[in-house]
Amino acid sequence: MTDLSRLRDVLRGSRQSGATPMLAPRTPSVDLEAFAAGLGGALEDGPSGPCPVVRWWCGGEAGDGPYGDQLGAASSAISAAGLRALCGSDLEGQSLWSDPDPRSGLLFFDLETTGLSGGSGTVAFVVGFGCFVGARFHVWQFVLPSFATERRLLAAVTAAVSRAHTLVTFNGKSFDVPFMEMRWLYQRLETPLPALRHVDLVHPARRLWGPETGGLGGLEHRVLGFRRDDDVPGFEIPSRYFDYLRSGNPRPLRGVLAHNQLDLVSLGVLTGMACNLVDRGAQATGSARQSLGLGRLYARGGREVEALACYERAAALTSGARRTSEVDAVAVRAEALYRL
């Protein structure tokens, strides 16, 4: 039984007995305006009251932001066909990508949490969204000033999600989405996420660029040619939030927000690159393994002709190659898939 299923059972029992689920410990009253200003953000009106929001833009001019001109190219590469292929077997309602601009309603989504356990005492204190606006990338982050204001944050997030039709995450099917569904359920609120299409880039990225790239940081370095400087390591992120709760000083959270901003913009650029590969086809692949991975994406979306072209290219790229276990594995896999 998953954590989410356990929590549903607990809440059903508490409703039947009339008991109220235990809430997260309350912190002293927070000056919301000072909190938002300390993060470089502002208070914005939400459905349940004002919520601290930090906004950040990058791109549009050479050298603006971590990826400069790459952002414009990635934005232009986002396509309906690419999104369908990346969505794969979860594809339903293809008309959702019939908009003339496929970037419309496309939200990139990433969390920063107080831990990875997913238990009832673990909360998301940064809920970050990103989207392409022309050649630029816009990030806005809802930040939790205290445990007592979680319902207000969740209401603001619900309003933001209601304007979208597709989420793009990195490992979001395993973590971000179930985590947030648990928080909505814990607070006895309706979750808006099941209504959205979900592109989880973690598996397409491993197919296209190899499992050895690791997580998002590895893809930044090996695929995008970018290395972060002075980034807050992931293991330090929860402690920074608890330090803020003890001290009342939000400024150390700025590093966490910068980390989240880079996660989102990298996710946007990688999605554009993946869509570009899907649209250009087999001849755009640079290795047998990439051809094989792209072919599998096509096959999952029912595009057999393009899939076969990729398997042919994978087989051709391994023909006469220096024998290694990796080459043998790719050749055997390509031959088997090509014969299907």
C-alpha positions in Angstrom: 0.0 0.0 0.0 1.4 3.4 -0.9 1.7 6.4 1.5 -1.2 8.1 -0.4 -3.4 5.0 0.0 -2.6 4.8 3.7 -3.4 8.5 4.2 -6.7 8.1 2.4 -7.6 5.3 4.8 -6.6 7.4 7.8 -8.7 10.3 6.7 -11.7 8.2 5.9 -11.5 6.8 9.4 -11.2 10.2 11.0 -14.2 11.5 9.1 -16.3 8.5 10.2 -15.3 9.0 13.8 -15.6 12.8 13.8 -12.0 13.2 14.7 -9.8 15.9 13.1 -6.5 14.9 11.6 -3.5 16.2 13.5 -2.1 19.4 11.8 1.5 20.3 11.4 2.9 22.4 14.3 2.1 26.0 14.0 4.8 28.6 13.9 4.6 32.1 15.3 2.7 34.7 13.2 4.7 35.8 10.2 4.9 39.2 8.6 4.0 38.1 5.1 5.1 41.3 3.4 8.5 41.2 5.1 8.8 37.5 4.3 8.1 38.1 0.6 10.4 41.1 0.4 13.2 39.1 2.1 13.0 36.6 -0.8 12.9 39.2 -3.5 9.2 38.6 -4.1 5.9 40.1 -3.3 2.5 39.3 -1.9 0.0 38.3 -4.5 -3.7 37.9 -4.0 -4.9 34.3 -4.0 -8.3 32.5 -3.6 -7.7 32.1 0.2 -5.7 35.3 0.8 -2.4 36.8 -0.1 0.5 34.4 -0.8 4.2 35.1 -1.1 5.3 34.7 -4.8 8.8 35.1 -6.3 8.9 35.7 -10.1 12.0 35.4 -12.3 12.6 35.8 -16.0 15.4 34.7 -18.2 16.2 34.6 -21.9 15.3 36.9 -24.7 18.7 38.4 -25.1 22.2 36.9 -25.7 23.7 35.9 -22.4 20.5 36.5 -20.4 20.2 33.7 -17.9 22.0 30.4 -17.7 21.3 29.3 -21.3 21.2 32.5 -23.3 20.2 31.9 -26.9 19.4 28.2 -26.2 16.2 29.3 -24.6 14.8 30.8 -27.8 15.7 27.7 -29.7 14.1 25.4 -27.1 11.0 27.5 -27.0 10.6 27.3 -30.8 11.1 23.6 -30.7 8.2 22.8 -28.4 5.7 20.9 -30.7 2.5 19.0 -30.4 4.0 16.0 -32.0 7.0 16.1 -29.6 4.7 16.4 -26.6 2.6 13.4 -27.8 5.7 11.3 -28.2 7.1 12.3 -24.8 3.8 11.6 -23.1 3.8 8.1 -24.7 1.4 5.5 -23.5 -0.4 7.9 -21.2 -1.6 9.8 -24.2 -5.3 10.5 -24.2 -7.2 13.5 -25.6 -4.8 14.5 -28.3 -6.9 17.5 -29.0 -5.3 19.1 -25.9 -2.4 19.8 -28.2 -4.4 21.2 -31.0 -3.8 24.8 -30.0 -1.8 26.7 -32.7 0.8 27.4 -30.0 1.6 24.1 -28.2 3.3 26.1 -25.5 0.0 27.5 -24.4 -1.2 25.7 -21.3 2.2 23.9 -20.8 3.5 24.2 -17.2 6.9 23.0 -16.0 6.5 21.9 -12.3 9.0 21.3 -9.5 8.9 21.2 -5.7 11.2 21.8 -2.8 10.1 19.9 0.3 11.0 19.5 4.0 12.0 15.9 3.3 11.6 13.0 0.9 9.7 10.6 3.1 6.3 11.8 1.9 4.8 11.3 5.4 2.0 13.6 6.7 4.6 15.8 8.4 6.5 16.5 5.2 5.4 19.6 3.2 6.3 21.4 0.1 7.6 24.9 1.0 8.4 25.9 -2.6 6.0 25.1 -5.4 7.6 26.3 -8.6 6.1 26.7 -12.1 7.7 27.7 -15.4 6.5 28.4 -18.9 7.8 29.7 -22.2 6.6 33.2 -23.2 8.0 33.7 -26.7 11.8 33.3 -26.4 11.8 33.9 -22.7 11.2 31.6 -19.7 9.1 32.8 -16.8 9.3 31.2 -13.4 6.9 31.9 -10.5 7.3 30.2 -7.1 4.8 30.0 -4.3 6.6 29.9 -1.0 5.3 28.7 2.4 5.9 31.2 5.2 4.6 28.8 7.9 2.9 25.4 8.2 -0.3 27.2 9.2 -0.6 28.8 5.8 -0.4 25.6 3.7 -4.1 25.6 2.7 -3.6 29.2 1.4 -0.6 28.1 -0.7 -2.5 25.0 -2.0 -5.4 27.2 -3.1 -3.1 29.5 -5.0 -1.4 26.5 -6.6 -4.8 25.1 -7.6 -5.7 28.4 -9.3 -2.4 28.4 -11.2 -2.9 24.8 -12.4 -6.4 25.5 -13.5 -5.1 27.5 -16.4 -3.0 24.6 -17.8 -3.6 21.4 -19.7 -0.2 19.7 -19.4 2.4 19.4 -16.6 6.1 18.7 -17.4 8.2 17.3 -14.6 11.4 15.4 -14.0 10.4 12.2 -12.0 7.1 13.9 -11.1 5.0 10.8 -11.6 7.0 9.1 -8.8 7.4 12.1 -6.5 6.0 15.6 -7.2 2.5 14.7 -8.3 1.8 12.0 -5.6 3.3 14.2 -3.0 1.1 17.2 -3.8 -2.0 15.0 -4.1 -1.2 13.8 -0.6 -1.0 17.4 0.7 -4.4 18.3 -1.0 -5.9 15.2 0.5 -4.4 15.9 4.0 -5.9 19.4 3.9 -9.3 18.0 2.7 -9.0 19.9 -0.6 -9.7 18.7 -4.1 -6.6 18.0 -6.2 -6.6 19.5 -9.7 -3.7 17.4 -11.0 -5.6 14.3 -12.4 -7.3 16.5 -15.0 -3.9 17.3 -16.6 -1.8 15.5 -19.1 1.6 14.7 -17.6 4.9 14.6 -19.4 7.5 13.1 -17.0 10.8 13.7 -18.8 12.9 11.4 -16.7 12.3 8.2 -18.8 12.4 9.9 -22.3 15.6 11.7 -21.2 17.3 8.4 -20.2 16.2 6.8 -23.5 17.6 9.7 -25.6 20.7 10.6 -23.7 21.5 7.5 -21.7 21.0 6.4 -18.1 24.5 7.4 -17.1 23.6 11.0 -17.4 21.9 10.5 -14.0 19.6 13.2 -12.7 18.8 16.7 -13.9 22.3 17.9 -12.9 23.9 15.2 -15.0 21.8 16.2 -18.0 22.7 19.8 -17.5 26.4 19.0 -17.6 26.5 16.3 -20.3 23.7 17.4 -22.6 23.4 21.1 -22.1 27.0 21.9 -21.3 26.1 23.8 -18.1 27.5 23.4 -14.7 26.0 25.2 -11.7 28.2 27.4 -9.5 27.4 27.9 -5.8 24.3 25.8 -6.0 22.6 24.7 -2.8 23.0 20.9 -2.7 19.7 18.9 -2.5 20.4 17.4 0.9 20.8 20.9 2.4 17.5 22.2 1.2 15.2 21.0 4.1 17.6 22.2 6.7 17.5 25.7 5.2 13.8 25.8 5.6 13.9 24.6 9.2 16.7 27.2 9.9 14.3 29.9 8.6 11.5 28.6 10.9 13.8 28.9 13.9 15.4 32.2 13.1 12.6 34.0 11.1 15.2 35.2 8.6 14.1 34.1 5.0 17.2 35.3 3.2 19.0 31.9 3.2 16.0 30.5 1.3 17.0 32.6 -1.7 19.6 29.9 -2.6 16.8 27.3 -2.5 14.7 29.4 -4.9 17.7 29.8 -7.3 18.1 26.1 -7.2 14.5 25.6 -8.1 14.6 28.2 -10.8 17.5 26.4 -12.5 15.7 23.1 -12.2 12.7 24.5 -14.1 14.6 26.3 -16.8 16.8 23.3 -17.5 13.6 21.2 -17.7 12.3 23.6 -20.3 15.4 23.5 -22.4 15.6 19.7 -22.3 12.0 19.4 -23.3 12.6 21.6 -26.3 15.6 19.5 -27.3 13.6 16.3 -26.9 10.8 17.7 -29.0 13.4 18.7 -31.7 14.7 15.2 -31.9 11.2 13.8 -32.2 10.4 16.2 -35.0 13.6 15.7 -36.9 13.6 11.9 -36.8 16.1 9.1 -37.0 18.8 11.1 -39.0 19.0 13.6 -36.2 20.3 11.0 -33.7 23.9 10.9 -32.9 24.4 7.3 -31.7 22.9 3.9 -32.0 21.6 4.0 -28.5 19.9 7.4 -29.1 18.3 6.0 -32.3 17.1 3.0 -30.4 15.7 5.3 -27.6 13.9 7.6 -30.1 12.5 4.5 -31.8 11.0 3.3 -28.6 9.4 6.7 -28.0 7.8 6.5 -31.5 6.7 2.9 -30.9 4.9 3.8 -27.6 3.0 6.5 -29.5 2.0 4.2 -32.3 4.3 5.7 -34.9 5.6 2.4 -36.4 7.2 3.9 -39.6 9.3 6.4 -37.7 10.2 3.7 -35.1 11.4 1.3 -37.8 13.5 4.0 -39.4 15.2 4.5 -36.0 15.8 0.8 -35.5 17.4 0.7 -39.0 19.7 3.5 -38.1 20.6 1.9 -34.8 21.5 -1.3 -36.6 23.5 0.7 -39.2 25.4 2.6 -36.6 26.5 -0.6 -34.8 27.5 -2.3 -38.1 31.3 -2.5 -38.2 31.7 -0.6 -34.9 34.4 -1.6 -32.5 33.1 -4.5 -30.5 32.1 -3.6 -26.9 29.4 -5.0 -24.7 27.4 -1.8 -25.1 27.5 -2.0 -29.0 26.5 -5.7 -28.8 23.6 -4.9 -26.6 22.3 -2.1 -28.8 22.7 -4.2 -32.0 20.8 -7.1 -30.5 18.1 -4.9 -29.2 17.7 -3.0 -32.5 17.6 -6.2 -34.5 14.9 -7.7 -32.2 12.8 -4.6 -32.3 13.2 -4.2 -36.0 11.9 -7.7 -36.6 8.7 -7.1 -34.6 
